[in-house]
Amino acid sequence: MRNINWHCPKCKNTEYETGQFAATGGGWMKIFDVQNKKFTTVTCTQCKFTEIYKAETSTLGNVFDFFTN
């Protein structure tokens, strides 16, 4: 996910780090703690401003997550 033209909208720095995290949705997913929402983050290395992007999830990954909680 490297984009050579990326720059921080706050400080204009061009150096960044990427990461990922998962979160639960609502309803039954929250009750059973199934983390079916996946996100990718892009964080500026200078000011730590972070952008969050929704990532693709798979049905198989969601089923595996349900049984391993």
LOMIPA-974784 format. One record per residue: residue number from 1; residue in three letters; chain; x, y, z of N, C-alpha, C, O, CB in turn. Coordinates in nm, 4 decimals. Glycine has a CB too. Layout:
<kollos>
+------+-------+------+----------+----------+----------+----------+----------+----------+----------+----------+----------+----------+----------+----------+----------+----------+----------+
: lovo : lovex : keza :     n_c1 :     n_c2 :     n_c3 :    ca_c1 :    ca_c2 :    ca_c3 :     c_c1 :     c_c2 :     c_c3 :     o_c1 :     o_c2 :     o_c3 :    cb_c1 :    cb_c2 :    cb_c3 :
+------+-------+------+----------+----------+----------+----------+----------+----------+----------+----------+----------+----------+----------+----------+----------+----------+----------+
:  NUM :   ALA :    A :        X :        Y :        Z :        X :        Y :        Z :        X :        Y :        Z :        X :        Y :        Z :        X :        Y :        Z :
...
+------+-------+------+----------+----------+----------+----------+----------+----------+----------+----------+----------+----------+----------+----------+----------+----------+----------+
</kollos>
This chain:
<kollos>
+------+-------+------+----------+----------+----------+----------+----------+----------+----------+----------+----------+----------+----------+----------+----------+----------+----------+
: lovo : lovex : keza :     n_c1 :     n_c2 :     n_c3 :    ca_c1 :    ca_c2 :    ca_c3 :     c_c1 :     c_c2 :     c_c3 :     o_c1 :     o_c2 :     o_c3 :    cb_c1 :    cb_c2 :    cb_c3 :
+------+-------+------+----------+----------+----------+----------+----------+----------+----------+----------+----------+----------+----------+----------+----------+----------+----------+
:    1 :   MET :    A :   0.0813 :  -0.1182 :   0.0000 :   0.0000 :   0.0000 :   0.0000 :   0.0864 :   0.1255 :   0.0000 :   0.0429 :   0.2289 :   0.0508 :  -0.0929 :  -0.0007 :   0.1190 :
:    2 :   ARG :    A :   0.2003 :   0.1202 :  -0.0522 :   0.2884 :   0.2372 :  -0.0575 :   0.2479 :   0.3278 :  -0.1726 :   0.2392 :   0.2841 :  -0.2874 :   0.4360 :   0.1943 :  -0.0724 :
:    3 :   ASN :    A :   0.2236 :   0.4535 :  -0.1411 :   0.1893 :   0.5542 :  -0.2406 :   0.2974 :   0.6617 :  -0.2325 :   0.3043 :   0.7351 :  -0.1340 :   0.0443 :   0.6144 :  -0.2166 :
:    4 :   ILE :    A :   0.3798 :   0.6712 :  -0.3329 :   0.4931 :   0.7642 :  -0.3334 :   0.4458 :   0.9087 :  -0.3181 :   0.5193 :   0.9904 :  -0.2626 :   0.5743 :   0.7488 :  -0.4630 :
:    5 :   ASN :    A :   0.3270 :   0.9427 :  -0.3647 :   0.2779 :   1.0801 :  -0.3618 :   0.2017 :   1.1160 :  -0.2348 :   0.1484 :   1.2266 :  -0.2265 :   0.1901 :   1.1035 :  -0.4795 :
:    6 :   TRP :    A :   0.1941 :   1.0274 :  -0.1356 :   0.1190 :   1.0580 :  -0.0138 :   0.1889 :   1.1664 :   0.0662 :   0.3115 :   1.1695 :   0.0759 :   0.1013 :   0.9321 :   0.0720 :
:    7 :   HIS :    A :   0.1088 :   1.2553 :   0.1234 :   0.1619 :   1.3541 :   0.2175 :   0.0576 :   1.3793 :   0.3254 :  -0.0625 :   1.3717 :   0.2996 :   0.2001 :   1.4873 :   0.1447 :
:    8 :   CYS :    A :   0.1028 :   1.4086 :   0.4437 :   0.0157 :   1.4330 :   0.5581 :  -0.0658 :   1.5602 :   0.5331 :  -0.0086 :   1.6633 :   0.4977 :   0.0986 :   1.4451 :   0.6895 :
:    9 :   PRO :    A :  -0.1962 :   1.5551 :   0.5507 :  -0.2770 :   1.6755 :   0.5294 :  -0.2559 :   1.7830 :   0.6364 :  -0.2944 :   1.8981 :   0.6163 :  -0.4227 :   1.6381 :   0.5249 :
:   10 :   LYS :    A :  -0.1952 :   1.7465 :   0.7501 :  -0.1721 :   1.8453 :   0.8561 :  -0.0351 :   1.9110 :   0.8464 :  -0.0251 :   2.0336 :   0.8503 :  -0.1869 :   1.7799 :   0.9916 :
:   11 :   CYS :    A :   0.0719 :   1.8302 :   0.8337 :   0.2077 :   1.8876 :   0.8382 :   0.2849 :   1.8728 :   0.7066 :   0.3980 :   1.9202 :   0.6959 :   0.2868 :   1.8221 :   0.9494 :
:   12 :   LYS :    A :   0.2255 :   1.8082 :   0.6077 :   0.2849 :   1.7904 :   0.4732 :   0.4032 :   1.6939 :   0.4693 :   0.4709 :   1.6845 :   0.3669 :   0.3298 :   1.9238 :   0.4201 :
:   13 :   ASN :    A :   0.4295 :   1.6226 :   0.5778 :   0.5353 :   1.5214 :   0.5806 :   0.5006 :   1.4102 :   0.4808 :   0.3828 :   1.3814 :   0.4595 :   0.5534 :   1.4629 :   0.7252 :
:   14 :   THR :    A :   0.6007 :   1.3482 :   0.4201 :   0.5758 :   1.2408 :   0.3236 :   0.6105 :   1.1024 :   0.3780 :   0.5942 :   1.0030 :   0.3071 :   0.6546 :   1.2662 :   0.1976 :
:   15 :   GLU :    A :   0.6577 :   1.0939 :   0.5015 :   0.6908 :   0.9642 :   0.5622 :   0.5711 :   0.9146 :   0.6428 :   0.5086 :   0.9921 :   0.7152 :   0.8176 :   0.9751 :   0.6532 :
:   16 :   TYR :    A :   0.5391 :   0.7864 :   0.6306 :   0.4237 :   0.7312 :   0.7004 :   0.4425 :   0.5840 :   0.7327 :   0.5296 :   0.5171 :   0.6771 :   0.2984 :   0.7500 :   0.6175 :
:   17 :   GLU :    A :   0.3592 :   0.5347 :   0.8237 :   0.3548 :   0.3934 :   0.8599 :   0.2125 :   0.3449 :   0.8387 :   0.1174 :   0.4220 :   0.8511 :   0.4016 :   0.3701 :   1.0080 :
:   18 :   THR :    A :   0.1981 :   0.2168 :   0.8067 :   0.0648 :   0.1598 :   0.7915 :   0.0410 :   0.0553 :   0.8995 :   0.1353 :  -0.0021 :   0.9540 :   0.0472 :   0.0979 :   0.6511 :
:   19 :   GLY :    A :  -0.0844 :   0.0318 :   0.9293 :  -0.1227 :  -0.0684 :   1.0276 :  -0.2631 :  -0.1179 :   0.9981 :  -0.3277 :  -0.0724 :   0.9037 :  -0.1140 :  -0.0115 :   1.1703 :
:   20 :   GLN :    A :  -0.3097 :  -0.2116 :   1.0799 :  -0.4436 :  -0.2668 :   1.0638 :  -0.5055 :  -0.2899 :   1.2000 :  -0.4348 :  -0.3107 :   1.2986 :  -0.4403 :  -0.3978 :   0.9829 :
:   21 :   PHE :    A :  -0.6383 :  -0.2861 :   1.2055 :  -0.7096 :  -0.3271 :   1.3254 :  -0.8474 :  -0.3782 :   1.2858 :  -0.8957 :  -0.3523 :   1.1755 :  -0.7207 :  -0.2099 :   1.4267 :
:   22 :   ALA :    A :  -0.9091 :  -0.4506 :   1.3770 :  -1.0421 :  -0.5056 :   1.3548 :  -1.1348 :  -0.4557 :   1.4641 :  -1.0905 :  -0.4260 :   1.5751 :  -1.0390 :  -0.6606 :   1.3515 :
:   23 :   ALA :    A :  -1.2635 :  -0.4463 :   1.4328 :  -1.3632 :  -0.4005 :   1.5285 :  -1.4907 :  -0.4819 :   1.5121 :  -1.5151 :  -0.5411 :   1.4070 :  -1.3919 :  -0.2497 :   1.5104 :
:   24 :   THR :    A :  -1.5708 :  -0.4840 :   1.6168 :  -1.6984 :  -0.5551 :   1.6092 :  -1.8029 :  -0.4657 :   1.5458 :  -1.7959 :  -0.3430 :   1.5537 :  -1.7447 :  -0.6012 :   1.7490 :
:   25 :   GLY :    A :  -1.8994 :  -0.5296 :   1.4832 :  -2.0138 :  -0.4568 :   1.4294 :  -2.1210 :  -0.4476 :   1.5366 :  -2.0905 :  -0.4597 :   1.6553 :  -2.0691 :  -0.5255 :   1.3016 :
:   26 :   GLY :    A :  -2.2436 :  -0.4269 :   1.4977 :  -2.3531 :  -0.4176 :   1.5929 :  -2.4289 :  -0.5480 :   1.6061 :  -2.3965 :  -0.6475 :   1.5412 :  -2.4474 :  -0.3082 :   1.5524 :
:   27 :   GLY :    A :  -2.5295 :  -0.5462 :   1.6905 :  -2.6199 :  -0.6601 :   1.7066 :  -2.5510 :  -0.7853 :   1.7562 :  -2.4746 :  -0.7821 :   1.8527 :  -2.6874 :  -0.6898 :   1.5771 :
:   28 :   TRP :    A :  -2.5793 :  -0.8967 :   1.6881 :  -2.5248 :  -1.0271 :   1.7272 :  -2.3734 :  -1.0316 :   1.7199 :  -2.3099 :  -1.1017 :   1.7987 :  -2.5822 :  -1.1355 :   1.6396 :
:   29 :   MET :    A :  -2.3154 :  -0.9589 :   1.6278 :  -2.1696 :  -0.9576 :   1.6160 :  -2.1058 :  -0.9013 :   1.7432 :  -2.0014 :  -0.9491 :   1.7876 :  -2.1262 :  -0.8748 :   1.4933 :
:   30 :   LYS :    A :  -2.1692 :  -0.8003 :   1.8007 :  -2.1172 :  -0.7408 :   1.9236 :  -2.1342 :  -0.8353 :   2.0418 :  -2.0450 :  -0.8460 :   2.1259 :  -2.1871 :  -0.6079 :   1.9522 :
:   31 :   ILE :    A :  -2.2483 :  -0.9041 :   2.0488 :  -2.2747 :  -0.9981 :   2.1584 :  -2.1722 :  -1.1102 :   2.1592 :  -2.1226 :  -1.1487 :   2.2651 :  -2.4162 :  -1.0565 :   2.1468 :
:   32 :   PHE :    A :  -2.1401 :  -1.1628 :   2.0409 :  -2.0459 :  -1.2743 :   2.0308 :  -1.9022 :  -1.2282 :   2.0084 :  -1.8139 :  -1.3115 :   1.9880 :  -2.0873 :  -1.3663 :   1.9185 :
:   33 :   ASP :    A :  -1.8771 :  -1.0980 :   2.0116 :  -1.7441 :  -1.0393 :   1.9955 :  -1.6766 :  -1.0837 :   1.8656 :  -1.5580 :  -1.1167 :   1.8644 :  -1.6565 :  -1.0764 :   2.1141 :
:   34 :   VAL :    A :  -1.7534 :  -1.0840 :   1.7563 :  -1.6991 :  -1.1177 :   1.6247 :  -1.6494 :  -0.9885 :   1.5605 :  -1.7269 :  -0.8958 :   1.5368 :  -1.8068 :  -1.1890 :   1.5340 :
:   35 :   GLN :    A :  -1.5212 :  -0.9836 :   1.5331 :  -1.4615 :  -0.8632 :   1.4760 :  -1.4694 :  -0.8700 :   1.3240 :  -1.3731 :  -0.9063 :   1.2566 :  -1.3144 :  -0.8467 :   1.5225 :
:   36 :   ASN :    A :  -1.5876 :  -0.8339 :   1.2713 :  -1.6120 :  -0.8476 :   1.1284 :  -1.5867 :  -0.7195 :   1.0501 :  -1.6124 :  -0.7154 :   0.9298 :  -1.7525 :  -0.8923 :   1.1059 :
:   37 :   LYS :    A :  -1.5376 :  -0.6167 :   1.1144 :  -1.5018 :  -0.4916 :   1.0466 :  -1.3503 :  -0.4779 :   1.0505 :  -1.2904 :  -0.4800 :   1.1580 :  -1.5717 :  -0.3674 :   1.1135 :
:   38 :   LYS :    A :  -1.2882 :  -0.4637 :   0.9338 :  -1.1423 :  -0.4521 :   0.9245 :  -1.1061 :  -0.3151 :   0.8688 :  -1.1740 :  -0.2625 :   0.7807 :  -1.0826 :  -0.5648 :   0.8354 :
:   39 :   PHE :    A :  -0.9977 :  -0.2581 :   0.9217 :  -0.9548 :  -0.1251 :   0.8803 :  -0.8033 :  -0.1205 :   0.8615 :  -0.7287 :  -0.1916 :   0.9287 :  -0.9989 :  -0.0202 :   0.9831 :
:   40 :   THR :    A :  -0.7600 :  -0.0358 :   0.7693 :  -0.6183 :  -0.0094 :   0.7471 :  -0.5923 :   0.1348 :   0.7888 :  -0.6727 :   0.2235 :   0.7602 :  -0.5768 :  -0.0346 :   0.5969 :
:   41 :   THR :    A :  -0.4801 :   0.1580 :   0.8564 :  -0.4456 :   0.2926 :   0.9001 :  -0.3187 :   0.3412 :   0.8304 :  -0.2297 :   0.2623 :   0.7985 :  -0.4277 :   0.2966 :   1.0523 :
:   42 :   VAL :    A :  -0.3122 :   0.4714 :   0.8076 :  -0.1927 :   0.5375 :   0.7555 :  -0.1603 :   0.6490 :   0.8546 :  -0.2398 :   0.7411 :   0.8732 :  -0.2144 :   0.5935 :   0.6072 :
:   43 :   THR :    A :  -0.0427 :   0.6406 :   0.9185 :  -0.0052 :   0.7354 :   1.0230 :   0.1197 :   0.8132 :   0.9839 :   0.2210 :   0.7546 :   0.9456 :   0.0175 :   0.6626 :   1.1555 :
:   44 :   CYS :    A :   0.1118 :   0.9426 :   0.9936 :   0.2268 :   1.0307 :   0.9675 :   0.3334 :   1.0052 :   1.0736 :   0.3018 :   1.0011 :   1.1925 :   0.1840 :   1.1820 :   0.9671 :
:   45 :   THR :    A :   0.4580 :   0.9882 :   1.0329 :   0.5659 :   0.9617 :   1.1287 :   0.6076 :   1.0863 :   1.2056 :   0.6745 :   1.0758 :   1.3084 :   0.6862 :   0.9043 :   1.0566 :
:   46 :   GLN :    A :   0.5692 :   1.2036 :   1.1575 :   0.6092 :   1.3277 :   1.2243 :   0.5057 :   1.3743 :   1.3269 :   0.5388 :   1.3894 :   1.4445 :   0.6317 :   1.4372 :   1.1210 :
:   47 :   CYS :    A :   0.3807 :   1.3973 :   1.2846 :   0.2799 :   1.4530 :   1.3756 :   0.1814 :   1.3489 :   1.4284 :   0.0983 :   1.3794 :   1.5139 :   0.2035 :   1.5621 :   1.3056 :
:   48 :   LYS :    A :   0.1908 :   1.2252 :   1.3771 :   0.1065 :   1.1122 :   1.4194 :  -0.0392 :   1.1237 :   1.3763 :  -0.1235 :   1.0497 :   1.4270 :   0.1117 :   1.0989 :   1.5683 :
:   49 :   PHE :    A :  -0.0710 :   1.2142 :   1.2842 :  -0.2050 :   1.2195 :   1.2267 :  -0.2328 :   1.0861 :   1.1602 :  -0.1466 :   1.0332 :   1.0899 :  -0.2193 :   1.3374 :   1.1250 :
:   50 :   THR :    A :  -0.3524 :   1.0303 :   1.1811 :  -0.3847 :   0.8979 :   1.1285 :  -0.5115 :   0.9020 :   1.0449 :  -0.6135 :   0.9568 :   1.0868 :  -0.4001 :   0.7974 :   1.2425 :
:   51 :   GLU :    A :  -0.5038 :   0.8430 :   0.9259 :  -0.6207 :   0.8252 :   0.8400 :  -0.6617 :   0.6791 :   0.8506 :  -0.5765 :   0.5909 :   0.8606 :  -0.5907 :   0.8662 :   0.6902 :
:   52 :   ILE :    A :  -0.7927 :   0.6534 :   0.8486 :  -0.8450 :   0.5178 :   0.8606 :  -0.9242 :   0.4855 :   0.7349 :  -1.0087 :   0.5636 :   0.6912 :  -0.9335 :   0.5021 :   0.9880 :
:   53 :   TYR :    A :  -0.8951 :   0.3671 :   0.6766 :  -0.9627 :   0.3215 :   0.5564 :  -1.0266 :   0.1858 :   0.5829 :  -0.9648 :   0.0985 :   0.6438 :  -0.8645 :   0.3138 :   0.4372 :
:   54 :   LYS :    A :  -1.1493 :   0.1682 :   0.5375 :  -1.2177 :   0.0407 :   0.5524 :  -1.1527 :  -0.0607 :   0.4590 :  -1.1299 :  -0.0328 :   0.3413 :  -1.3700 :   0.0547 :   0.5226 :
:   55 :   ALA :    A :  -1.1230 :  -0.1798 :   0.5135 :  -1.0586 :  -0.2847 :   0.4350 :  -1.1603 :  -0.3939 :   0.4024 :  -1.2657 :  -0.4027 :   0.4654 :  -0.9371 :  -0.3438 :   0.5113 :
:   56 :   GLU :    A :  -1.1283 :  -0.4752 :   0.3055 :  -1.2137 :  -0.5868 :   0.2668 :  -1.2084 :  -0.6969 :   0.3719 :  -1.1026 :  -0.7236 :   0.4289 :  -1.1719 :  -0.6419 :   0.1298 :
:   57 :   THR :    A :  -1.3218 :  -0.7605 :   0.3977 :  -1.3273 :  -0.8759 :   0.4868 :  -1.3751 :  -0.9958 :   0.4066 :  -1.4380 :  -0.9808 :   0.3019 :  -1.4209 :  -0.8492 :   0.6091 :
:   58 :   SER :    A :  -1.3450 :  -1.1134 :   0.4561 :  -1.3902 :  -1.2345 :   0.3886 :  -1.4845 :  -1.3114 :   0.4792 :  -1.4723 :  -1.3052 :   0.6015 :  -1.2708 :  -1.3226 :   0.3476 :
:   59 :   THR :    A :  -1.5774 :  -1.3830 :   0.4207 :  -1.6713 :  -1.4647 :   0.4974 :  -1.5964 :  -1.5712 :   0.5753 :  -1.6272 :  -1.5959 :   0.6919 :  -1.7757 :  -1.5296 :   0.4049 :
:   60 :   LEU :    A :  -1.4980 :  -1.6348 :   0.5119 :  -1.4193 :  -1.7386 :   0.5796 :  -1.3474 :  -1.6810 :   0.7006 :  -1.3447 :  -1.7443 :   0.8062 :  -1.3176 :  -1.8017 :   0.4827 :
:   61 :   GLY :    A :  -1.2896 :  -1.5635 :   0.6878 :  -1.2224 :  -1.4985 :   0.7991 :  -1.3186 :  -1.4668 :   0.9125 :  -1.2836 :  -1.4813 :   1.0296 :  -1.1547 :  -1.3719 :   0.7521 :
:   62 :   ASN :    A :  -1.4406 :  -1.4233 :   0.8781 :  -1.5403 :  -1.3945 :   0.9813 :  -1.5843 :  -1.5203 :   1.0538 :  -1.6032 :  -1.5179 :   1.1754 :  -1.6610 :  -1.3257 :   0.9203 :
:   63 :   VAL :    A :  -1.6011 :  -1.6307 :   0.9810 :  -1.6390 :  -1.7577 :   1.0433 :  -1.5267 :  -1.8061 :   1.1349 :  -1.5525 :  -1.8491 :   1.2473 :  -1.6710 :  -1.8648 :   0.9352 :
:   64 :   PHE :    A :  -1.4039 :  -1.7992 :   1.0882 :  -1.2889 :  -1.8399 :   1.1709 :  -1.2812 :  -1.7551 :   1.2975 :  -1.2563 :  -1.8075 :   1.4061 :  -1.1568 :  -1.8275 :   1.0907 :
:   65 :   ASP :    A :  -1.3026 :  -1.6249 :   1.2838 :  -1.2995 :  -1.5350 :   1.3988 :  -1.4089 :  -1.5717 :   1.4988 :  -1.3855 :  -1.5673 :   1.6196 :  -1.3157 :  -1.3890 :   1.3534 :
:   66 :   PHE :    A :  -1.5281 :  -1.6079 :   1.4504 :  -1.6386 :  -1.6448 :   1.5370 :  -1.6032 :  -1.7659 :   1.6235 :  -1.6327 :  -1.7673 :   1.7430 :  -1.7630 :  -1.6738 :   1.4538 :
:   67 :   PHE :    A :  -1.5401 :  -1.8675 :   1.5640 :  -1.5092 :  -1.9901 :   1.6371 :  -1.3824 :  -1.9821 :   1.7201 :  -1.3583 :  -2.0699 :   1.8030 :  -1.4975 :  -2.1031 :   1.5416 :
:   68 :   THR :    A :  -1.3012 :  -1.8803 :   1.7007 :  -1.1766 :  -1.8708 :   1.7787 :  -1.1837 :  -1.7655 :   1.8881 :  -1.0837 :  -1.7436 :   1.9565 :  -1.0601 :  -1.8396 :   1.6871 :
:   69 :   ASN :    A :  -1.2964 :  -1.6999 :   1.9075 :  -1.3079 :  -1.5994 :   2.0153 :  -1.3128 :  -1.6624 :   2.1486 :  -1.3224 :  -1.5926 :   2.2496 :  -1.4295 :  -1.5142 :   1.9974 :
+------+-------+------+----------+----------+----------+----------+----------+----------+----------+----------+----------+----------+----------+----------+----------+----------+----------+
</kollos>
